[in-house]
Amino acid sequence: MAAEGPGCGCAPEIEGSAGLPPAAGKESPWLPIALGAGLALWFLLYFALPHLARWLTYDLLSLAKGARLGASVEFFLYDTPKVLLLLALVVFGVGIIRSYFTAERTRKLLAGKSETVGNVLAAGLGVVTPFCSCSAVPLFIGFVATGVPLGVTFSFLISAPMVNEIALVLLLGLFGWKIAALYLGTGLAIAVVAGWVIGRLKLEGHVEEWVYAMETGEGGEALPEFGWRGRVAYGFDAVADIMAKVWPYIVAGIAVGAAIHGYVPENFMASIMGKGAWWSVPVAVVVGIPMYSNAAGIIPIVQALLGKGAALGTVRHS
């Protein structure tokens, strides 16, 4: 389940001091109160969505209950704000977490660790650090140049684009903790095991000599400290940046999911993408290729397919 779209759909990147929130200054005493009020408003809106969607569909628009059009419209009016609210909350939270990480700090966390511990740590950092596949490759080169084992760097390179925190929270909200844990666990396991195997192959001799000859920037200036005001501002900037990039794909994905929900007969997908169909996984992979945009747009389609009888393993590969 890929999570990148045009421009990778990543939050603003943090390299060195560029793009970091403003340095710590006098913190406003009203900031915690404002954040608490905003979170309370978020929960009120989120839990009011089912009632609001039904009112809009059947009272305001006067669509017939039980009709295909009514079911599709209710699905769309409920899932669209639900996914957008979930996305805004998780991007804001992860944006604050990402304000603590720079390429230099990430390198220091991985340097000097034993290989097995390094594989696990690198895979975990690949999930939360602000580096998509576009920037993970240059960072990967920097890791190798500073002496981080090759297998450890591959664990980071694999997990960075494979496990996406936005997809994780959307899966948690739409499918529950078991599916979210399965997504996270399998992605991290692949990254850790693949990095460990690559480390056993001793491929360092195949790395180009210019990589080891690179200037790594070690011994530079210490990282400055930043206050909560700056980190909150960075979180809001991340929300604005990502929402502007992915909202059309979210709406399009939910529209497709709404059509499937309302017009595809119950259990119809079981005959095409069910557990008993041997061709279901290859077909799902092929169908999923042109649909590739980002996890936020694909997950509502997955939700609708599961509701119509598709197997979980099949839609996971699409």
DABELRA-V350215 format. One record per pair of residues at least 4 apart in sequence whose ideal C-beta (glycine too) atoms are under 7 Angstrom apart, sorted by sequence separation. I is the first residue (numbers start at 0). J is the second residue. D is the distance in whole Angstrom. If there is no record, write none. Layout:
BEGIN
i=I j=J d=D
i=I j=J d=D
END
This chain:
BEGIN
i=3 j=7 d=5
i=4 j=8 d=5
i=14 j=18 d=7
i=26 j=30 d=6
i=29 j=33 d=6
i=30 j=34 d=6
i=31 j=35 d=6
i=32 j=36 d=6
i=33 j=37 d=6
i=34 j=38 d=6
i=35 j=39 d=6
i=36 j=40 d=6
i=37 j=41 d=6
i=38 j=42 d=7
i=39 j=43 d=6
i=40 j=44 d=6
i=41 j=45 d=6
i=42 j=46 d=6
i=43 j=47 d=6
i=44 j=48 d=7
i=47 j=51 d=5
i=48 j=52 d=6
i=49 j=53 d=7
i=50 j=54 d=6
i=51 j=55 d=6
i=52 j=56 d=6
i=53 j=57 d=6
i=54 j=58 d=5
i=55 j=59 d=5
i=56 j=60 d=6
i=62 j=66 d=6
i=65 j=69 d=7
i=66 j=70 d=7
i=67 j=71 d=6
i=68 j=72 d=6
i=69 j=73 d=6
i=70 j=74 d=6
i=71 j=75 d=6
i=72 j=76 d=6
i=73 j=77 d=6
i=74 j=78 d=6
i=75 j=79 d=6
i=77 j=81 d=6
i=78 j=82 d=6
i=79 j=83 d=6
i=80 j=84 d=6
i=81 j=85 d=6
i=82 j=86 d=6
i=83 j=87 d=6
i=84 j=88 d=6
i=85 j=89 d=6
i=86 j=90 d=6
i=87 j=91 d=6
i=88 j=92 d=6
i=89 j=93 d=6
i=90 j=94 d=6
i=91 j=95 d=7
i=92 j=96 d=7
i=93 j=97 d=6
i=94 j=98 d=7
i=100 j=104 d=6
i=101 j=105 d=7
i=102 j=106 d=6
i=103 j=107 d=7
i=104 j=108 d=7
i=105 j=109 d=7
i=106 j=110 d=6
i=112 j=116 d=5
i=113 j=117 d=6
i=114 j=118 d=6
i=115 j=119 d=7
i=116 j=120 d=6
i=117 j=121 d=6
i=118 j=122 d=6
i=119 j=123 d=7
i=120 j=124 d=6
i=121 j=125 d=6
i=124 j=128 d=5
i=130 j=134 d=4
i=131 j=135 d=7
i=132 j=136 d=7
i=134 j=138 d=6
i=135 j=139 d=6
i=136 j=140 d=7
i=137 j=141 d=7
i=138 j=142 d=7
i=139 j=143 d=7
i=140 j=144 d=6
i=141 j=145 d=6
i=143 j=147 d=7
i=147 j=151 d=5
i=149 j=153 d=6
i=150 j=154 d=7
i=151 j=155 d=7
i=152 j=156 d=6
i=153 j=157 d=6
i=154 j=158 d=6
i=155 j=159 d=6
i=157 j=161 d=6
i=158 j=162 d=5
i=163 j=167 d=7
i=164 j=168 d=7
i=165 j=169 d=6
i=166 j=170 d=6
i=167 j=171 d=6
i=168 j=172 d=6
i=169 j=173 d=6
i=170 j=174 d=5
i=174 j=178 d=4
i=176 j=180 d=6
i=177 j=181 d=6
i=178 j=182 d=7
i=179 j=183 d=6
i=180 j=184 d=6
i=181 j=185 d=6
i=182 j=186 d=6
i=183 j=187 d=6
i=184 j=188 d=6
i=185 j=189 d=6
i=186 j=190 d=7
i=187 j=191 d=6
i=188 j=192 d=6
i=189 j=193 d=6
i=190 j=194 d=6
i=191 j=195 d=6
i=192 j=196 d=6
i=193 j=197 d=6
i=194 j=198 d=6
i=195 j=199 d=7
i=196 j=200 d=7
i=206 j=210 d=5
i=208 j=212 d=6
i=209 j=213 d=7
i=225 j=229 d=5
i=227 j=231 d=6
i=228 j=232 d=6
i=229 j=233 d=6
i=230 j=234 d=7
i=231 j=235 d=7
i=232 j=236 d=6
i=233 j=237 d=6
i=234 j=238 d=7
i=235 j=239 d=6
i=236 j=240 d=6
i=237 j=241 d=6
i=238 j=242 d=6
i=239 j=243 d=6
i=240 j=244 d=7
i=241 j=245 d=6
i=242 j=246 d=6
i=245 j=249 d=6
i=246 j=250 d=6
i=247 j=251 d=6
i=248 j=252 d=6
i=249 j=253 d=6
i=250 j=254 d=6
i=251 j=255 d=7
i=252 j=256 d=6
i=253 j=257 d=6
i=254 j=258 d=7
i=255 j=259 d=7
i=256 j=260 d=6
i=257 j=261 d=6
i=258 j=262 d=6
i=259 j=263 d=5
i=263 j=267 d=5
i=268 j=272 d=5
i=269 j=273 d=4
i=272 j=276 d=7
i=278 j=282 d=5
i=279 j=283 d=6
i=280 j=284 d=7
i=281 j=285 d=7
i=282 j=286 d=6
i=283 j=287 d=6
i=286 j=290 d=7
i=287 j=291 d=7
i=292 j=296 d=5
i=294 j=298 d=6
i=297 j=301 d=6
i=298 j=302 d=6
i=299 j=303 d=7
i=300 j=304 d=6
i=301 j=305 d=6
i=302 j=306 d=7
i=303 j=307 d=7
i=305 j=309 d=6
i=309 j=313 d=6
i=311 j=315 d=6
i=313 j=317 d=7
i=3 j=8 d=5
i=13 j=18 d=5
i=54 j=59 d=6
i=55 j=60 d=6
i=57 j=62 d=6
i=64 j=69 d=6
i=100 j=105 d=6
i=112 j=117 d=4
i=130 j=135 d=5
i=142 j=147 d=4
i=147 j=152 d=5
i=171 j=176 d=6
i=174 j=179 d=7
i=197 j=202 d=6
i=206 j=211 d=7
i=225 j=230 d=6
i=263 j=268 d=7
i=271 j=276 d=6
i=304 j=309 d=4
i=309 j=314 d=5
i=2 j=8 d=7
i=12 j=18 d=6
i=13 j=19 d=6
i=56 j=62 d=5
i=62 j=68 d=6
i=63 j=69 d=6
i=143 j=149 d=6
i=273 j=279 d=7
i=305 j=311 d=7
i=11 j=18 d=5
i=57 j=64 d=6
i=62 j=69 d=4
i=272 j=279 d=5
i=290 j=297 d=7
i=109 j=117 d=6
i=112 j=120 d=6
i=130 j=138 d=5
i=170 j=178 d=5
i=171 j=179 d=4
i=271 j=279 d=7
i=143 j=152 d=6
i=170 j=179 d=4
i=305 j=314 d=6
i=62 j=72 d=6
i=142 j=152 d=4
i=304 j=314 d=5
i=109 j=120 d=6
i=272 j=283 d=6
i=57 j=69 d=7
i=60 j=72 d=7
i=108 j=120 d=7
i=109 j=121 d=6
i=167 j=179 d=6
i=170 j=182 d=6
i=56 j=69 d=6
i=139 j=152 d=5
i=142 j=155 d=7
i=301 j=314 d=5
i=167 j=182 d=6
i=56 j=72 d=5
i=108 j=124 d=7
i=139 j=155 d=7
i=166 j=182 d=7
i=167 j=183 d=6
i=56 j=73 d=4
i=139 j=156 d=5
i=105 j=124 d=6
i=53 j=73 d=6
i=56 j=76 d=6
i=52 j=73 d=5
i=55 j=76 d=5
i=135 j=156 d=6
i=162 j=183 d=6
i=105 j=128 d=6
i=52 j=76 d=4
i=135 j=159 d=4
i=162 j=186 d=4
i=52 j=77 d=4
i=135 j=160 d=7
i=161 j=186 d=5
i=162 j=187 d=6
i=132 j=159 d=6
i=49 j=77 d=6
i=100 j=128 d=5
i=131 j=159 d=7
i=132 j=160 d=4
i=158 j=186 d=6
i=161 j=189 d=7
i=48 j=77 d=6
i=100 j=129 d=6
i=130 j=159 d=6
i=131 j=160 d=6
i=158 j=187 d=6
i=161 j=190 d=6
i=287 j=316 d=7
i=121 j=151 d=5
i=125 j=155 d=5
i=283 j=313 d=5
i=287 j=317 d=4
i=96 j=127 d=6
i=97 j=128 d=7
i=117 j=148 d=6
i=121 j=152 d=7
i=124 j=155 d=6
i=279 j=310 d=6
i=283 j=314 d=7
i=286 j=317 d=6
i=48 j=80 d=6
i=97 j=129 d=4
i=118 j=150 d=6
i=122 j=154 d=5
i=126 j=158 d=6
i=157 j=189 d=7
i=158 j=190 d=4
i=272 j=304 d=7
i=280 j=312 d=7
i=284 j=316 d=5
i=48 j=81 d=5
i=109 j=142 d=6
i=118 j=151 d=6
i=121 j=154 d=4
i=122 j=155 d=7
i=125 j=158 d=3
i=157 j=190 d=4
i=280 j=313 d=6
i=283 j=316 d=5
i=284 j=317 d=7
i=93 j=127 d=7
i=114 j=148 d=5
i=117 j=151 d=4
i=121 j=155 d=4
i=125 j=159 d=4
i=279 j=313 d=4
i=283 j=317 d=4
i=106 j=141 d=6
i=110 j=145 d=6
i=273 j=308 d=6
i=102 j=138 d=5
i=106 j=142 d=6
i=110 j=146 d=7
i=114 j=150 d=6
i=118 j=154 d=4
i=122 j=158 d=4
i=126 j=162 d=5
i=154 j=190 d=5
i=157 j=193 d=6
i=268 j=304 d=6
i=273 j=309 d=7
i=274 j=310 d=5
i=280 j=316 d=5
i=110 j=147 d=6
i=114 j=151 d=6
i=125 j=162 d=7
i=127 j=164 d=7
i=154 j=191 d=6
i=157 j=194 d=7
i=272 j=309 d=4
i=273 j=310 d=5
i=109 j=147 d=5
i=126 j=164 d=6
i=272 j=310 d=6
i=45 j=84 d=5
i=102 j=141 d=6
i=106 j=145 d=6
i=268 j=307 d=4
i=269 j=308 d=3
i=44 j=84 d=6
i=153 j=193 d=6
i=154 j=194 d=3
i=267 j=307 d=6
i=268 j=308 d=5
i=269 j=309 d=7
i=106 j=147 d=7
i=153 j=194 d=4
i=266 j=307 d=7
i=267 j=308 d=7
i=268 j=309 d=4
i=272 j=313 d=4
i=109 j=151 d=6
i=265 j=307 d=7
i=266 j=308 d=4
i=272 j=314 d=7
i=41 j=84 d=6
i=151 j=194 d=6
i=256 j=299 d=4
i=260 j=303 d=5
i=150 j=194 d=5
i=153 j=197 d=5
i=248 j=292 d=4
i=252 j=296 d=3
i=256 j=300 d=5
i=259 j=303 d=4
i=263 j=307 d=5
i=150 j=195 d=6
i=248 j=293 d=6
i=251 j=296 d=6
i=252 j=297 d=6
i=255 j=300 d=5
i=259 j=304 d=6
i=249 j=295 d=5
i=253 j=299 d=4
i=256 j=302 d=6
i=260 j=306 d=6
i=41 j=88 d=6
i=150 j=197 d=5
i=248 j=295 d=7
i=249 j=296 d=5
i=252 j=299 d=5
i=256 j=303 d=4
i=149 j=197 d=6
i=150 j=198 d=2
i=245 j=293 d=5
i=248 j=296 d=3
i=252 j=300 d=5
i=259 j=307 d=6
i=149 j=198 d=6
i=148 j=198 d=6
i=245 j=295 d=5
i=245 j=296 d=7
i=149 j=202 d=6
i=149 j=203 d=5
i=143 j=206 d=6
i=122 j=187 d=5
i=125 j=190 d=6
i=144 j=210 d=6
i=143 j=210 d=5
i=144 j=211 d=6
i=122 j=190 d=4
i=122 j=191 d=5
i=144 j=213 d=4
i=140 j=210 d=6
i=145 j=215 d=5
i=93 j=164 d=5
i=144 j=215 d=5
i=119 j=191 d=6
i=145 j=217 d=7
i=118 j=191 d=5
i=121 j=194 d=7
i=141 j=215 d=6
i=89 j=164 d=6
i=90 j=165 d=7
i=89 j=165 d=6
i=118 j=194 d=4
i=118 j=195 d=5
i=20 j=98 d=5
i=19 j=98 d=7
i=86 j=165 d=6
i=89 j=168 d=4
i=10 j=90 d=7
i=115 j=195 d=7
i=85 j=168 d=6
i=86 j=169 d=7
i=10 j=94 d=6
i=13 j=97 d=6
i=85 j=169 d=6
i=114 j=198 d=5
i=15 j=101 d=6
i=10 j=97 d=6
i=13 j=100 d=6
i=14 j=101 d=7
i=82 j=169 d=6
i=85 j=172 d=5
i=13 j=101 d=5
i=14 j=102 d=6
i=15 j=103 d=7
i=103 j=216 d=7
i=13 j=129 d=5
i=12 j=129 d=5
i=12 j=130 d=7
i=104 j=222 d=6
i=10 j=129 d=5
i=103 j=222 d=7
i=9 j=129 d=7
i=101 j=222 d=6
i=9 j=131 d=4
i=12 j=134 d=6
i=7 j=131 d=4
i=7 j=132 d=7
i=169 j=294 d=7
i=173 j=298 d=6
i=7 j=133 d=5
i=169 j=295 d=6
i=98 j=225 d=7
i=3 j=131 d=6
i=166 j=294 d=3
i=170 j=298 d=7
i=3 j=132 d=7
i=165 j=294 d=6
i=169 j=298 d=5
i=173 j=302 d=5
i=165 j=295 d=6
i=163 j=294 d=6
i=98 j=230 d=5
i=166 j=298 d=7
i=95 j=230 d=5
i=98 j=233 d=5
i=95 j=231 d=7
i=95 j=233 d=7
i=94 j=233 d=6
i=95 j=234 d=5
i=94 j=234 d=4
i=91 j=234 d=4
i=94 j=237 d=3
i=91 j=235 d=7
i=94 j=238 d=7
i=91 j=237 d=7
i=90 j=237 d=5
i=91 j=238 d=5
i=90 j=238 d=5
i=87 j=238 d=5
i=90 j=241 d=5
i=87 j=242 d=7
i=86 j=242 d=7
i=3 j=160 d=6
i=2 j=163 d=3
i=2 j=165 d=6
i=83 j=246 d=7
i=2 j=166 d=5
i=0 j=166 d=6
i=83 j=249 d=7
i=82 j=249 d=6
i=79 j=250 d=6
i=82 j=253 d=7
i=79 j=253 d=5
i=78 j=253 d=5
i=75 j=253 d=6
i=78 j=256 d=7
i=75 j=254 d=6
i=0 j=182 d=7
i=74 j=256 d=7
i=75 j=257 d=4
i=74 j=257 d=4
i=71 j=257 d=4
i=74 j=260 d=4
i=71 j=258 d=6
i=74 j=261 d=7
i=71 j=260 d=6
i=70 j=260 d=6
i=71 j=261 d=3
i=70 j=261 d=4
i=71 j=262 d=7
i=68 j=261 d=7
i=67 j=261 d=4
i=67 j=262 d=5
i=30 j=227 d=6
i=30 j=228 d=6
i=26 j=226 d=5
i=22 j=223 d=6
i=23 j=224 d=5
i=26 j=227 d=6
i=27 j=228 d=6
i=30 j=231 d=7
i=23 j=225 d=5
i=24 j=226 d=6
i=26 j=228 d=6
i=22 j=225 d=6
i=23 j=226 d=3
i=20 j=225 d=5
i=19 j=225 d=6
i=23 j=229 d=7
i=16 j=223 d=7
i=22 j=229 d=7
i=21 j=229 d=4
i=20 j=229 d=3
i=86 j=295 d=6
i=20 j=230 d=5
i=20 j=232 d=6
i=20 j=233 d=4
i=82 j=295 d=6
i=82 j=299 d=6
i=78 j=299 d=5
i=11 j=236 d=6
i=11 j=237 d=6
i=10 j=237 d=4
i=11 j=240 d=6
i=10 j=240 d=6
i=10 j=241 d=6
i=8 j=241 d=6
i=8 j=244 d=5
i=8 j=245 d=5
i=6 j=244 d=6
i=5 j=244 d=7
i=4 j=244 d=7
i=4 j=245 d=6
i=4 j=248 d=6
i=8 j=293 d=5
i=4 j=292 d=4
i=4 j=293 d=4
i=1 j=291 d=6
i=3 j=293 d=6
i=2 j=293 d=6
i=2 j=294 d=4
i=1 j=294 d=7
i=0 j=294 d=5
i=0 j=297 d=7
i=0 j=315 d=7
END
